[in-house]
Amino acid sequence: MTAPLQTPARRRSVRRSPLAAARRVVATVFAAQGAAVAAVSTTVPAVKERLALSALTMTVLVVAVALSAGVGSFAGLALIRRLGLVAAMRAAVVATAAALLLIGWAPDRAMAAVAYGLSGMALGCIDVSANTRAAAVERHYGRSIFASFYAAWSAAGVAAALLTAGTARLGWSAEYTLTAQAGLVLALALTVRSHALPAESPFAVSDHEESVELGRGLWWRLAPFGLVLLVAYVIDSTVSSWSTLYLRQTLDTALSVAPLAYAAYQVGTVTGRACADHLVRTIGPVAVVRSATLLTATALAGLAAAPAWPYAVLAAACTGLGVSALVPLCLASAGRLRPGAAEAVLARMNVFNYTGVLVGGAASGVVGSTGHFRLAYAIPAALALAILATARSFNHRFPA
């Protein structure tokens, strides 16, 4: 049966509804996190040169971000239960902006390490709070919309990466570049408004809902999604954390060109995530996961073999296009396992998330510090194929 046409008045009503407002707020928080992650990743060479840090030291700092983000994820649970989801999201975004400022103006290595750790803590808090709210909003919609939030994340990442490239082109130092990035994140934080989800929805989840017994069997049900999430974040961390340095050192590009691989990667993820929800509804999540996996493995192999920076930028874009749908599909599927305790489930999923970030960031950084960044991209290309074994686990259906 064909859906009735919406009149202009009806469309305006939908856009102004509490549910639409909730969706906009969540998208804004995802955008703030995407901008902050891009700011940290694309300024690695500038911070490295400013403080005269070795590649191995920068690897340690990237690992510190991942470890502290894992801690921040569970700290976010306490923040949600104390302040509520919306207030927790807002506080975490403001803290992230402050951490970016501290990274930029850190006077020495010790303070830089503290700043990177604080940024990881704040990003972990955003992760659990924003994903929990996104899962609740998607349940209210009753259809796949999770990828659209990650599209906002990636779009903001593109903007932040281009900001880094632009300020480098103008000769700005790391201090002023990260100050500009912090201003962007803070501006997004100021637009986060309190809101309530529609009470009449049968899928409504209260901000302060009592915890639900998760059960030991939940870990087994999370395992397929956890494997995909781990591999996806190994890939994401390898490209996000080190593509700028890869172009700078291995392919001998200028500081103003080096961030373009990260920007291209995020353009690919924006494109993929903008299409992912429609593809899930059209061909099903299993086919989306399989297609995305094959594209990701091929693109990573191309990135490893790139003879010059334009080829690397194109390969990074294709990698983003392929890997883009995997994370939102994992988190949406995991959140549906226990709708009444989504924040606790997603905090557990972040164990896989930050393990992937840790493994990807640390392993590729160690390999890269020995001058073999190409190998750092070839290994995840083979690892990506393991995702094919989990595709059937994504065969979920929304209620009619």
Disulfide bonds with the S-S distance in Angstrom:
none
